[in-house]
Amino acid sequence: MADAAEPAESTLRRWLRPVVCKAITAVSPVRKAVGVVGHWLGRLLPGAAARRVQTATFAAEWELANTEALAADGPLWVVLGDSTSQGIGASTRDGGYVLRVLERLRSDGRPWRVVNLSKTGARAADVLGRQLPALAEIAERTPPELVSVAIGSNDLVHRTADLDAALRKIAARLPAGALIATMPHGLRPPVAQQMNALVADEAARHGLRVADLWSRTGPPWRDKYSADFFHPNDRGYGDWTAAFLDALDRPVEQSAAQQAPDRQQTG
């Protein structure tokens, strides 16, 4: 019976995903009401209950891991972001991009540690108001060797006003050499591309490295979404991991400059 049900569920996911995304992001005079409907619809879709449990579980696990990391020794990486930096949608936290990148960092023989300040549901304002101040407190005790941020998807969903200004402020407050991610595919492409061009410009201005999620998450991305058909699954996070590793492997100037062709195309 389980084998017979799976194709039907997959068909339901493929049909519902574009409907839900359009409903949540549609321009409407009653946008607030649409947001409420989208919130409750999201709670009823396949995988919603599991996502809520996973959100609480991963948050608790990261809190404990952060405490242990701060008490340890070794080069420090501080992660800023939203649910994707928490690893929501992966089968375990190990399946998210953060712990995969950490494994790569440790391949140099040094005992890298990570403190993950991300929060499920976070928008750019949360990075500015909570995560960056927390980073500053940590840096007073232990200056991190690496900082990364991946933010903006929730802002695109909720049509946050002045997202461009918020991203500029975030870039300006990151330390030189930090990684800043572009928006992935899947949400309001024209706006996402505008924000990605801005990210590239600000990265070049402030000496940051760009993790180009846009180029890694384009179609075909079938079978790379989790059960909520919004967050990546383990395979999807493999593409996210590749984007961050690409940025780590490039000099700062090259990482930022690589976005130039997209700036020409998107205007």
Rosetta blueprint (number, residue, H / E / L):
1 M L
2 A H
3 D H
4 A H
5 A H
6 E H
7 P H
8 A H
9 E H
10 S H
11 T H
12 L H
13 R H
14 R H
15 W H
16 L H
17 R H
18 P H
19 V H
20 V H
21 C H
22 K H
23 A H
24 I H
25 T H
26 A L
27 V L
28 S L
29 P L
30 V L
31 R H
32 K H
33 A H
34 V H
35 G H
36 V H
37 V H
38 G H
39 H H
40 W H
41 L H
42 G H
43 R H
44 L H
45 L L
46 P L
47 G L
48 A H
49 A H
50 A H
51 R H
52 R H
53 V H
54 Q H
55 T H
56 A H
57 T H
58 F H
59 A H
60 A H
61 E H
62 W H
63 E H
64 L H
65 A H
66 N H
67 T H
68 E H
69 A H
70 L H
71 A H
72 A L
73 D L
74 G L
75 P L
76 L E
77 W E
78 V E
79 V E
80 L E
81 G E
82 D L
83 S H
84 T H
85 S H
86 Q H
87 G L
88 I L
89 G L
90 A L
91 S L
92 T L
93 R H
94 D H
95 G H
96 G L
97 Y H
98 V H
99 L H
100 R H
101 V H
102 L H
103 E H
104 R H
105 L H
106 R H
107 S H
108 D H
109 G L
110 R L
111 P L
112 W L
113 R E
114 V E
115 V E
116 N E
117 L L
118 S L
119 K L
120 T L
121 G L
122 A L
123 R L
124 A H
125 A H
126 D H
127 V H
128 L H
129 G H
130 R H
131 Q H
132 L H
133 P H
134 A H
135 L H
136 A H
137 E H
138 I H
139 A H
140 E H
141 R H
142 T L
143 P L
144 P L
145 E L
146 L E
147 V E
148 S E
149 V E
150 A E
151 I L
152 G L
153 S H
154 N H
155 D H
156 L H
157 V H
158 H H
159 R L
160 T L
161 A L
162 D L
163 L H
164 D H
165 A H
166 A H
167 L H
168 R H
169 K H
170 I H
171 A H
172 A H
173 R H
174 L L
175 P L
176 A L
177 G L
178 A L
179 L E
180 I E
181 A E
182 T L
183 M L
184 P L
185 H L
186 G L
187 L L
188 R L
189 P H
190 P H
191 V H
192 A H
193 Q H
194 Q H
195 M H
196 N H
197 A H
198 L H
199 V H
200 A H
201 D H
202 E H
203 A H
204 A H
205 R H
206 H H
207 G L
208 L L
209 R E
210 V E
211 A E
212 D L
213 L H
214 W H
215 S H
216 R H
217 T L
218 G L
219 P L
220 P L
221 W L
222 R L
223 D L
224 K L
225 Y E
226 S L
227 A L
228 D L
229 F L
230 F L
231 H L
232 P E
233 N L
234 D H
235 R H
236 G H
237 Y H
238 G H
239 D H
240 W H
241 T H
242 A H
243 A H
244 F H
245 L H
246 D H
247 A H
248 L H
249 D H
250 R L
251 P L
252 V H
253 E H
254 Q H
255 S H
256 A H
257 A H
258 Q L
259 Q L
260 A H
261 P H
262 D H
263 R H
264 Q H
265 Q H
266 T H
267 G L
